[in-house]
Amino acid sequence: MRKIGTISYNIYCNFTNYGSALQTWALHQAIKRIGYTPVLVDYCPEVLADKDPFNPYKGMWDQDEESKRMCELTMPAICENFIKFDRFYHDRFDRTVKKYTSGNFCEIGTENLDGFVCGSDTIFCIDEFKGFDDGYYANYPEMKGKAVSYAASFGDSHFDDQSYLILNERLQNFKAIGLRENQMIPYVKEHVDIPVARTIDPTLLLTSKDYDLIAARKQCDEPYLLLYSRRYDPGMEVYAERMAKEKGLQIVEISLRATNAYKGHIMRYDAGVEEFLSLVKYSSFVITNSFHGLIFAVQYRRPMVVFTREQADSKISELLELMDLKRSKFTTGKEENRDIDYDAVHANIDEARIRSLTFLKMELELI
């Protein structure tokens, strides 16, 4: 069976990310079902080489004293969380024998991979990764002509004339390109002569029944509201507390806001990937500003609202549009919460899933 290496933003990071881990796992399940053997390439981009998961503050977006204090207070949970993620990446995947960087990627041939899938996640974002990473853009000689991208995202990248020229060169490395959002598809199609399509995030290629296979047992006996914050938003916190009071729910929170424990929140930054799935699955309500927090609330048909967030607004907006869930997007917390017709939402996802799996199958046949 042909072996396909996947390269994405996952193992090496400043803060662990449930979405990064689960999109990688989901893509591997999809590749297996199509009939190939996926292998997680243990790859560390240059820009992430100095990241220390046990000292993440220096790489945080927010560098104010309050954020530093919250990070320090959360460190025991951050460390436990990292250990669980490390176990997830070792136990749930077939991985390359060696770790690869720009310095030794020329040795990737020893892994006997037949091709590469770059994605998903914001691997095409030149702002986040400070340029064009050679692994993410299949720019190593060993990848050129043997790579496709699946659900890669440009995020909120800002290209100038020079970076557009580099982008045009890098796009030639692929035999097919699947993008997660629509915004760059017209440009990419204009500059390549290969198949290009919008493809859904890998986590939507599966259903909740698939995630049940790895989800942990129920984490909380009392009915609860899950507050999952990728970046502190005081308005979202106020809204969560109001909703919890109205509905008589305990608040379970995944965030760095450690002092919320004094307000009675059950703080769960320590949760591993499997525990995160459980916390979403058994929640009575989900409030989040996370792209993948939104996806798993939808997967498990939870009542929910998603707040806007800097660096994530465009991808959240496009996902809500795909699922016809625009009314679930909040900015101030004063918007009206409405019931969600999840039968209609999942009908939209089912159609997109069929198209995306068809495109992925075609991509794999090209390499």
C-alpha positions in Angstrom: 0.0 0.0 0.0 1.4 3.4 -1.0 2.6 5.6 1.9 1.6 9.3 2.0 3.4 11.7 4.3 1.4 14.5 5.8 3.0 17.8 6.7 1.2 20.4 8.8 1.3 22.7 11.8 0.8 20.3 14.6 3.6 18.7 16.7 5.7 21.8 17.2 3.9 25.0 18.4 3.9 27.6 21.0 0.7 26.5 22.6 -0.9 23.1 21.9 -4.0 23.3 19.7 -6.9 20.8 19.7 -7.8 21.7 16.1 -4.3 21.1 14.8 -4.1 17.7 16.4 -7.6 16.7 15.4 -7.4 17.9 11.8 -4.3 15.8 11.4 -5.9 12.7 12.9 -9.0 13.2 10.8 -7.0 13.6 7.6 -5.2 10.3 8.4 -8.5 8.5 8.9 -9.7 9.8 5.5 -6.5 8.8 3.7 -6.8 5.3 5.2 -10.3 4.9 4.0 -9.4 5.9 0.5 -6.8 3.1 0.5 -3.4 4.6 1.4 -1.1 4.5 4.4 -0.7 7.9 6.0 2.5 8.8 7.8 2.8 11.8 10.0 6.0 13.6 9.0 7.7 14.8 12.2 8.5 18.2 10.8 9.6 21.4 12.6 9.6 24.6 10.6 12.4 27.1 11.2 10.1 29.6 12.7 9.0 27.1 15.4 12.4 25.8 16.2 12.8 28.0 19.3 9.3 27.5 20.7 9.3 26.0 24.2 5.9 24.6 25.3 7.1 24.8 28.9 7.8 28.5 28.5 5.2 29.8 26.0 4.7 33.4 27.2 7.5 34.8 25.0 5.6 33.6 21.9 2.1 34.8 23.0 0.2 37.4 20.9 -0.6 39.4 24.1 2.6 40.6 25.9 1.0 42.7 28.6 1.6 41.9 32.3 -1.9 40.5 32.9 -1.5 38.0 30.1 1.9 37.0 31.5 0.5 36.5 35.0 -2.3 34.3 33.6 0.2 32.3 31.7 2.3 31.8 34.8 -0.7 30.8 36.9 -1.8 28.3 34.2 1.7 26.7 33.9 0.9 23.4 35.8 -2.1 22.8 33.5 -0.1 23.9 30.4 2.6 21.3 31.3 0.0 18.5 31.9 -1.7 19.4 28.6 1.5 19.2 26.6 2.3 15.8 28.0 -1.1 14.5 26.9 -0.7 16.0 23.4 2.8 14.4 23.1 1.2 11.1 24.0 -1.6 11.7 21.4 0.9 12.3 18.6 2.9 9.2 19.6 0.0 6.8 20.2 -2.4 7.8 17.5 -0.2 8.0 14.5 2.3 6.2 12.3 5.2 8.7 12.4 8.4 9.1 10.5 11.4 7.5 12.2 13.3 10.8 12.4 12.5 14.4 13.1 13.0 16.6 10.1 14.0 20.3 9.7 15.4 22.3 6.9 18.8 21.0 7.9 18.1 17.3 7.2 15.0 17.1 5.0 17.2 15.8 2.2 17.2 12.5 4.2 13.4 12.1 4.0 13.9 9.5 1.3 14.8 6.9 3.9 11.2 6.9 5.0 10.1 5.5 1.7 7.2 7.9 1.2 5.4 7.9 -2.1 4.1 11.4 -1.9 3.1 14.3 0.4 -0.1 16.0 1.5 0.5 19.5 2.9 -2.3 20.6 5.2 -4.6 21.4 6.7 -4.4 24.5 8.9 -3.0 28.0 8.1 0.2 26.6 6.6 0.1 29.1 3.7 -0.1 32.1 6.1 3.1 34.1 5.5 2.3 36.4 8.5 2.0 33.6 11.0 5.1 31.7 9.8 7.1 34.8 8.8 7.4 33.8 5.2 7.0 30.8 2.9 8.0 27.6 4.8 9.6 25.1 2.5 7.8 22.1 4.1 4.4 23.7 4.0 4.8 24.9 0.4 6.4 21.6 -0.8 9.6 23.5 -1.7 12.1 20.9 -0.7 13.5 19.1 -3.8 12.3 15.8 -2.3 8.7 17.1 -2.4 8.4 18.9 -5.7 6.2 17.0 -8.1 5.1 14.6 -5.4 2.9 16.9 -3.3 -0.7 18.1 -3.1 -2.3 20.4 -0.5 -5.5 19.6 1.3 -7.6 22.3 3.0 -4.6 24.6 3.3 -5.4 28.1 4.5 -3.8 31.5 3.8 -5.4 32.8 7.0 -5.3 36.6 7.0 -2.1 36.9 5.0 -0.9 40.2 3.7 0.9 39.8 0.4 2.9 42.6 -1.3 4.2 42.6 -4.9 7.3 40.7 -4.0 5.6 38.1 -1.9 3.1 37.5 -4.7 6.0 36.6 -7.0 7.3 34.1 -4.5 3.8 32.7 -4.0 3.4 32.1 -7.7 6.7 30.1 -7.8 5.8 28.1 -4.7 2.4 27.1 -6.1 4.1 25.3 -9.0 5.4 22.7 -6.5 2.0 21.1 -6.2 0.1 18.7 -8.5 -3.3 19.8 -7.1 -4.3 22.4 -4.5 -7.2 22.1 -2.1 -7.9 25.3 -0.1 -10.0 25.6 3.0 -11.4 29.1 2.3 -12.7 30.7 -0.9 -10.9 34.0 -0.7 -7.7 33.0 -2.5 -9.1 30.4 -4.9 -9.6 32.8 -7.9 -6.0 34.1 -7.6 -4.6 30.5 -7.3 -6.6 29.3 -10.2 -5.3 32.1 -12.4 -1.7 31.3 -11.6 -1.5 27.5 -11.9 -2.6 24.9 -14.4 -3.6 22.1 -12.0 -6.8 21.2 -10.2 -7.8 23.7 -7.5 -10.9 23.5 -5.3 -12.3 24.5 -2.0 -12.1 21.6 0.4 -13.5 21.4 3.9 -11.4 21.1 7.0 -10.4 17.5 7.6 -12.3 17.4 10.9 -15.5 17.7 8.8 -14.6 14.7 6.7 -15.6 12.5 9.7 -18.7 12.4 11.8 -19.2 12.4 15.6 -19.4 8.6 15.6 -15.7 8.6 14.5 -14.7 10.9 17.3 -16.6 8.9 19.8 -14.0 6.1 19.2 -11.3 8.2 20.9 -13.3 10.6 23.1 -12.7 10.2 26.8 -15.4 9.4 29.4 -17.7 12.1 30.7 -15.7 14.7 32.5 -18.3 16.5 34.6 -21.3 15.1 36.5 -23.3 18.4 36.6 -24.8 20.0 33.5 -22.3 22.6 32.3 -21.6 25.3 29.7 -18.3 24.9 27.9 -16.4 28.2 27.5 -13.5 27.6 25.1 -11.4 30.7 24.5 -8.4 30.9 22.2 -7.8 34.5 23.2 -9.2 36.4 26.1 -12.4 38.3 25.3 -14.1 39.9 28.3 -17.4 40.3 26.4 -17.5 36.6 25.7 -16.8 35.8 29.4 -19.6 38.1 30.5 -22.0 36.5 28.0 -21.0 33.0 29.2 -21.7 33.9 32.8 -25.1 35.3 32.0 -26.1 32.3 29.9 -24.9 29.9 32.6 -26.9 31.7 35.2 -30.0 31.8 33.1 -29.8 28.1 32.3 -28.6 26.9 35.7 -25.3 25.6 34.4 -21.8 25.2 35.8 -19.1 26.8 33.6 -16.3 24.5 32.4 -13.6 26.7 30.9 -10.6 26.0 28.6 -8.5 29.2 28.6 -5.5 30.8 30.2 -7.8 32.9 32.5 -6.7 31.0 35.6 -8.3 33.5 38.1 -11.7 32.5 36.8 -11.4 29.5 39.2 -12.1 32.0 42.0 -15.4 32.8 40.2 -16.4 29.1 40.4 -15.4 28.2 36.9 -13.9 24.7 36.5 -10.7 25.4 34.6 -9.6 22.6 32.2 -6.6 23.8 30.3 -5.1 20.5 31.3 -7.5 18.6 29.1 -5.9 16.4 26.4 -7.4 15.9 22.9 -9.6 13.0 24.0 -10.9 14.9 27.0 -11.6 18.0 24.9 -13.9 15.9 22.6 -15.7 14.6 25.7 -16.1 18.1 27.1 -17.8 19.3 23.9 -19.9 16.1 23.5 -21.5 16.2 26.9 -21.9 20.0 27.3 -25.3 21.7 27.5 -24.0 24.8 25.6 -20.8 25.9 23.9 -19.4 29.4 23.7 -16.1 29.8 21.8 -14.0 32.0 19.6 -12.1 29.0 18.2 -12.5 27.7 14.6 -12.4 24.1 15.7 -14.4 24.8 18.8 -17.1 25.8 16.4 -16.6 22.7 14.3 -16.9 20.2 17.2 -19.9 22.0 18.7 -21.5 21.5 15.3 -20.3 17.9 15.0 -21.9 17.1 18.4 -25.0 19.2 17.7 -24.5 21.4 20.7 -26.4 24.7 21.3 -23.7 27.2 20.7 -22.5 30.7 19.7 -19.1 31.6 18.3 -17.5 35.0 18.9 -15.2 36.8 16.5 -11.5 36.8 17.1 -8.6 38.7 15.6 -6.5 36.5 13.3 -9.5 34.1 12.9 -12.4 36.1 11.8 -12.3 35.4 8.0 -12.0 31.6 8.4 -14.8 31.5 11.0 -17.0 33.7 8.8 -16.4 31.4 5.8 -17.2 28.3 7.8 -20.4 29.8 9.2 -21.4 30.7 5.6 -20.7 27.2 4.4 -22.9 25.7 7.1 -25.6 28.5 6.9 -24.9 29.5 10.5 -24.2 33.2 10.3 -26.7 34.0 13.0 -24.6 32.1 15.5 -21.7 34.6 15.1 -21.5 37.1 17.9 -19.4 40.2 18.3 -20.7 42.0 21.3 -22.6 39.3 23.2 -25.8 41.3 23.0 -27.0 39.5 19.9 -30.0 37.2 20.1 -29.2 33.5 20.5 -31.4 31.3 18.3 -32.0 27.6 18.0 -29.9 25.8 15.4 -31.5 23.5 12.7 -28.8 20.9 12.8 -30.5 18.7 10.3 -30.1 21.5 7.7 -26.5 22.2 8.9 -25.4 18.6 8.5 -27.1 18.3 5.1 -24.8 21.2 4.0 -21.8 19.5 5.5 -22.7 16.1 3.9 -22.7 17.6 0.5 -19.3 19.4 1.1 -17.9 16.2 2.5 -18.7 14.2 -0.6 -17.1 16.9 -2.9 -14.0 17.1 -0.7 -13.4 13.4 -0.4 -13.8 13.1 -4.1 -11.1 15.8 -4.6 -8.8 14.2 -2.0 -9.1 10.8 -3.7 -8.2 12.5 -7.1 -5.2 14.2 -5.5 -3.8 11.0 -4.0 -4.1 9.4 -7.4 -1.9 12.1 -8.9 1.1 11.5 -6.6 
